[in-house]
Each structure stands twice: as C-alpha cells, then as structure tokens.
Amino acid sequence: MDAVTYTFPALLDKHRRAIRIFTAAAVLSSPLLIAQPALADFRVCNSTQNLVGVAIGYRAKEGWVSEGWWQVPASTCATLIEGELQSRYYYLYAEDAARGGRWTGDVNMCVAENEFKINGVDDCYARSFQRMGFKEYDTGRQGSWMVQLSDTPGTQESQN
C-alpha cells in the first residue's frame, strides 16, 4: 500500500468540502425548515401560587357549550382548546382551589361539580347544574389566545 501524502492546502480544501457536505446535510434534515403547522389554541396561564380550576364556554355548531374542569397548577399553563380557534368569543370561569377566589364575568353558563361538557346555557338548575358568570373574551378571530390569571382581582390579562 502506498501512503498518500497531502499538502496543507490540499487538506484544507478536503476539510472545506467535508464541512460543506455536513452543513448541507444538517440544513436539509433540520426540522425548522420542514413545514410545520402553526400552533394555535386557547390557553390559560395561572400566575397564582395555588391550584386553579378552569371552565370554558363557546358557541359551537350545535349551540352553546360549556366544559371543564381543567386543573391548572400554580405558575403553569393549560391548553383548553387545541388547534385553530373557530369562534370569535370565548368565555372563562375559574376558581382558586385553596382560597376560593373566583374569576367571573356577566355571561351565565352552566357548570357541574365534576368534569363536564354541557350543551346549552338555559335552565341550569332544572338540569341539575349550577349557573356561574363567565367572563367574555373577544379574540378578534385570532387563531390562538391566552388568558393570564393573577392573584390581584381585575388584572387578568389576555393576549393572542
């Protein structure tokens, strides 16, 4: 076997070719360049120090729907609706599990004591549900939305 001898410029040129091939392979296999669907959803973030139970209401094809309970631990977020939002308006009700505080609004919807999905907002008591005031959020038809719940009443923030 004959030993191959490379000069420094030849080694440098070979090294550059290897880097170009490696870079091209890395770029082509990068997940960032592959078309990914946009993440869109309705999220609630709990910036309190307590567990919060959350219910959401919205208008669906079959009419008004309220559903819950999402358990959102302190300093975390939960996705209530996954995917592109279909409605302009969403309604939220939440309770602080430890201190009993509530995030409410003026739109009455039905809730149940345990996990629920309720069609309709009328006759809550007659249907063995409770009636609670939900806060309205106008998403402006954005594809995603986030609500921030905080300890200070009246400072819940929403953003898309």
C-alpha positions as CSV (number, residue, x, y, z in Angstrom):
1,M,0.0,0.0,0.0
2,D,1.2,3.4,-0.9
3,A,0.9,6.1,1.7
4,V,-0.9,9.2,0.4
5,T,0.7,12.4,1.3
6,Y,-1.4,15.6,1.4
7,T,-0.1,19.1,1.4
8,F,-1.7,21.6,3.8
9,P,-3.7,23.4,1.1
10,A,-5.0,20.1,-0.1
11,L,-6.0,19.0,3.4
12,L,-7.7,22.4,3.9
13,D,-9.6,22.0,0.7
14,K,-10.7,18.5,1.6
15,H,-11.7,19.8,5.0
16,R,-13.8,22.6,3.5
17,R,-15.6,20.1,1.2
18,A,-16.4,17.9,4.2
19,I,-17.8,20.9,6.1
20,R,-20.0,22.0,3.1
21,I,-21.4,18.5,2.8
22,F,-22.0,18.2,6.5
23,T,-23.7,21.7,6.6
24,A,-25.9,20.9,3.6
25,A,-27.0,17.6,5.2
26,A,-27.7,19.3,8.5
27,V,-29.7,22.1,6.9
28,L,-31.8,19.7,4.8
29,S,-32.6,17.5,7.7
30,S,-33.4,20.4,10.1
31,P,-36.9,20.2,11.5
32,L,-37.0,24.0,11.4
33,L,-37.0,24.0,7.6
34,I,-39.7,21.4,7.3
35,A,-43.2,23.0,7.0
36,Q,-44.8,22.7,10.4
37,P,-48.4,23.6,11.2
38,A,-48.8,26.8,13.2
39,L,-49.5,26.2,16.8
40,A,-52.9,27.7,17.6
41,D,-55.0,27.1,20.7
42,F,-56.8,28.7,23.7
43,R,-54.5,28.6,26.7
44,V,-54.9,29.7,30.4
45,C,-51.9,30.5,32.5
46,N,-52.1,30.5,36.2
47,S,-49.7,33.0,37.8
48,T,-51.1,32.5,41.3
49,Q,-49.5,30.3,43.9
50,N,-52.5,28.0,44.1
51,L,-54.2,25.3,42.0
52,V,-57.0,26.8,39.9
53,G,-60.0,25.0,38.3
54,V,-61.0,26.4,34.9
55,A,-64.1,26.1,32.8
56,I,-64.6,27.5,29.3
57,G,-67.7,28.3,27.2
58,Y,-68.1,28.9,23.5
59,R,-70.6,28.7,20.6
60,A,-70.3,25.5,18.6
61,K,-72.3,24.3,15.6
62,E,-74.8,22.6,17.9
63,G,-75.2,25.7,20.1
64,W,-73.7,27.0,23.3
65,V,-71.2,24.7,25.1
66,S,-69.6,24.9,28.5
67,E,-66.9,22.5,29.7
68,G,-64.5,21.9,32.5
69,W,-62.7,21.4,34.8
70,W,-59.1,21.9,33.8
71,Q,-56.8,21.7,36.9
72,V,-54.1,24.4,36.3
73,P,-51.3,24.2,39.0
74,A,-49.6,27.3,40.2
75,S,-47.2,29.0,37.7
76,T,-48.2,26.8,34.8
77,C,-50.4,27.0,31.7
78,A,-53.0,24.6,30.3
79,T,-54.4,24.3,26.8
80,L,-58.2,24.3,26.9
81,I,-58.9,24.2,23.1
82,E,-56.3,22.7,20.8
83,G,-56.0,23.9,17.2
84,E,-57.2,26.9,15.3
85,L,-59.9,28.8,17.2
86,Q,-63.3,28.6,15.5
87,S,-65.2,31.3,17.3
88,R,-64.6,35.0,18.0
89,Y,-65.9,35.0,21.5
90,Y,-64.8,32.6,24.3
91,Y,-66.0,32.6,28.0
92,L,-64.0,31.7,31.0
93,Y,-64.8,31.0,34.7
94,A,-62.1,30.0,37.2
95,E,-61.8,29.2,40.9
96,D,-58.8,29.2,43.2
97,A,-58.9,25.7,44.9
98,A,-57.2,26.8,48.0
99,R,-58.5,30.3,48.8
100,G,-61.9,30.1,47.0
101,G,-61.3,33.2,44.9
102,R,-63.0,33.4,41.5
103,W,-62.5,34.9,38.1
104,T,-66.0,35.6,36.9
105,G,-68.0,37.7,34.4
106,D,-71.5,38.6,33.4
107,V,-72.3,35.8,30.9
108,N,-74.2,33.0,32.7
109,M,-73.4,29.4,31.7
110,C,-73.9,26.0,33.3
111,V,-71.2,24.1,35.2
112,A,-71.1,20.9,37.1
113,E,-69.3,19.8,40.2
114,N,-67.1,17.2,38.4
115,E,-65.7,17.1,34.9
116,F,-68.4,18.2,32.4
117,K,-69.4,19.2,28.9
118,I,-72.8,20.8,28.8
119,N,-74.8,21.8,25.8
120,G,-76.9,24.9,26.3
121,V,-76.9,27.7,28.8
122,D,-80.6,27.7,29.8
123,D,-82.3,26.1,32.7
124,C,-79.0,25.2,34.5
125,Y,-80.7,24.4,37.9
126,A,-83.6,22.5,36.3
127,R,-81.0,20.3,34.6
128,S,-79.1,19.7,37.9
129,F,-76.2,22.0,37.1
130,Q,-75.0,25.2,38.7
131,R,-75.1,28.6,37.0
132,M,-71.9,30.7,37.0
133,G,-70.9,34.0,35.5
134,F,-68.3,33.7,32.8
135,K,-66.0,36.5,31.5
136,E,-66.2,37.2,27.8
137,Y,-63.0,37.3,25.7
138,D,-63.2,38.8,22.2
139,T,-60.3,37.1,20.3
140,G,-60.9,39.3,17.2
141,R,-60.9,36.0,15.3
142,Q,-57.3,35.4,16.2
143,G,-56.1,31.8,15.6
144,S,-54.9,31.5,19.2
145,W,-55.4,33.2,22.5
146,M,-54.0,33.2,26.1
147,V,-55.5,34.3,29.3
148,Q,-53.3,35.1,32.3
149,L,-54.9,34.6,35.8
150,S,-53.3,36.5,38.6
151,D,-53.8,37.0,42.4
152,T,-55.0,40.5,42.0
153,P,-58.7,40.8,41.1
154,G,-59.4,42.6,37.9
155,T,-55.9,42.2,36.5
156,Q,-56.4,39.1,34.4
157,E,-54.7,39.8,31.1
158,S,-55.5,38.3,27.7
159,Q,-53.3,38.3,24.7
160,N,-53.0,36.4,21.5
